[in-house]
Amino acid sequence: MPALSGPLLIVEDDADIREALQGYLELQGYEVRVASNGKEALEHLDTSPRPSLILLDMALPVMDGHRVLTTRKSNEALAEVPVIILSAGMAAMNPRDRAVYAANYDVAAFLKKPVEPRQLVELIERHALKSAGAQAGTSP
């Protein structure tokens, strides 16, 4: 597995899903941090190293996924962190609405729950590595 600039951040309020994703991704060799709500997610985004990618559930307590995306969009440094939305509801949106939402909030991809593990790893590698390469290209 290629090295990422930081850990993956799983933002999921369902403990079973969160722990299953974390266990699977750690077995794949990734460093993983977890948050159970949007407020915790934003706290992780302020730590170093910053996550390489966020796996974001949208229906969260305290602060939902949409508010996390809105906050991320308003902060240039956070806006660089790719987001993959894990949500049955948003994955069910019609393709046009999903594309508009993705463009508006700079969302890399949508995955429907339950997540297919191989597809998840492919998307992580595609988007987190692209981000790491872009950051490496812009650093002094």
C-alpha positions as CSV (number, residue, x, y, z in Angstrom):
1,M,0.0,0.0,0.0
2,P,1.4,3.4,-0.9
3,A,2.1,5.8,1.9
4,L,-0.5,8.6,2.6
5,S,0.3,11.9,4.1
6,G,-1.9,11.3,7.1
7,P,-4.4,8.8,8.5
8,L,-7.9,8.1,7.2
9,L,-10.7,9.6,9.2
10,I,-13.9,7.6,9.5
11,V,-16.9,9.7,10.7
12,E,-19.7,7.3,11.5
13,D,-22.1,7.2,14.5
14,D,-23.0,3.5,14.2
15,A,-20.3,1.8,16.3
16,D,-20.6,-1.5,14.5
17,I,-20.1,0.1,11.1
18,R,-17.3,2.4,12.4
19,E,-15.4,-0.5,14.0
20,A,-15.9,-2.8,11.0
21,L,-14.5,-0.1,8.6
22,Q,-11.7,0.7,11.0
23,G,-10.7,-3.0,11.4
24,Y,-10.8,-3.7,7.7
25,L,-8.8,-0.6,6.7
26,E,-6.2,-1.2,9.4
27,L,-5.8,-4.8,8.1
28,Q,-5.1,-3.2,4.7
29,G,-2.3,-1.2,6.3
30,Y,-3.9,2.2,6.7
31,E,-3.6,4.3,9.8
32,V,-7.2,5.2,10.9
33,R,-8.8,7.7,13.2
34,V,-12.4,7.7,14.1
35,A,-15.1,10.1,15.0
36,S,-18.7,9.4,16.0
37,N,-20.1,12.9,15.1
38,G,-19.4,15.9,13.0
39,K,-17.9,18.0,15.9
40,E,-15.4,15.2,16.7
41,A,-14.5,15.1,12.9
42,L,-13.7,18.8,12.9
43,E,-11.5,18.4,16.0
44,H,-9.6,15.6,14.1
45,L,-9.1,17.9,11.1
46,D,-7.3,20.4,13.4
47,T,-4.7,17.8,14.5
48,S,-1.4,16.9,12.9
49,P,-0.9,15.1,10.7
50,R,-4.2,16.1,9.0
51,P,-6.2,13.2,7.6
52,S,-5.5,12.2,4.0
53,L,-9.1,11.4,3.4
54,I,-12.5,11.5,5.2
55,L,-15.1,8.8,5.0
56,L,-18.2,10.7,6.0
57,D,-21.6,9.5,7.1
58,M,-24.2,12.2,6.6
59,A,-26.7,11.4,9.3
60,L,-24.7,12.2,12.4
61,P,-25.5,13.4,15.9
62,V,-24.3,16.7,17.3
63,M,-23.2,18.0,13.8
64,D,-24.4,16.3,10.6
65,G,-22.3,15.6,7.6
66,H,-23.6,18.5,5.6
67,R,-22.4,20.9,8.3
68,V,-19.0,19.2,8.3
69,L,-18.8,19.8,4.5
70,T,-19.9,23.4,4.8
71,T,-17.3,24.1,7.5
72,R,-14.6,22.3,5.4
73,K,-15.5,24.3,2.3
74,S,-15.0,27.6,4.2
75,N,-11.4,26.6,5.3
76,E,-8.8,26.4,2.5
77,A,-6.6,23.9,4.3
78,L,-9.5,21.6,5.1
79,A,-11.0,21.9,1.6
80,E,-7.9,20.0,0.3
81,V,-8.8,16.9,2.3
82,P,-10.8,14.6,0.0
83,V,-14.2,13.3,1.2
84,I,-16.0,10.1,0.3
85,I,-19.6,10.1,1.5
86,L,-20.9,6.9,3.0
87,S,-24.7,7.2,2.9
88,A,-27.6,5.1,1.7
89,G,-29.7,8.2,1.3
90,M,-27.2,10.3,-0.7
91,A,-26.2,7.4,-2.9
92,A,-29.9,7.0,-3.8
93,M,-30.0,10.6,-5.1
94,N,-30.5,10.9,-8.8
95,P,-27.1,11.2,-10.6
96,R,-27.6,14.9,-11.6
97,D,-28.4,16.0,-8.0
98,R,-25.5,14.0,-6.7
99,A,-23.1,15.6,-9.2
100,V,-24.3,19.1,-8.3
101,Y,-23.8,18.3,-4.6
102,A,-20.4,16.8,-5.2
103,A,-19.3,19.8,-7.2
104,N,-20.7,22.3,-4.7
105,Y,-19.0,20.6,-1.7
106,D,-16.0,19.1,-3.5
107,V,-17.0,15.5,-2.7
108,A,-14.7,12.9,-4.3
109,A,-17.3,10.0,-4.3
110,F,-20.4,8.6,-2.9
111,L,-20.7,5.0,-1.5
112,K,-23.9,3.3,-0.5
113,K,-24.0,1.4,2.7
114,P,-23.3,-1.4,3.2
115,V,-19.9,-0.6,1.6
116,E,-18.2,-3.0,-0.7
117,P,-14.7,-3.3,0.8
118,R,-12.8,-3.6,-2.5
119,Q,-14.6,-0.6,-4.0
120,L,-13.8,1.4,-0.8
121,V,-10.1,0.7,-1.0
122,E,-10.0,1.5,-4.7
123,L,-11.6,4.9,-4.0
124,I,-9.3,5.6,-1.0
125,E,-6.3,4.8,-3.1
126,R,-7.5,6.9,-6.0
127,H,-8.5,10.0,-4.1
128,A,-6.1,10.0,-1.1
129,L,-3.1,9.3,-3.3
130,K,-4.1,12.0,-5.8
131,S,-4.4,14.4,-2.9
132,A,-1.0,13.3,-1.4
133,G,0.6,13.8,-4.9
134,A,-1.0,17.2,-5.3
135,Q,0.3,18.3,-1.8
136,A,3.7,16.9,-2.5
137,G,3.8,18.9,-5.8
138,T,3.0,22.1,-4.0
139,S,5.3,21.9,-1.0
140,P,8.6,23.6,-1.0
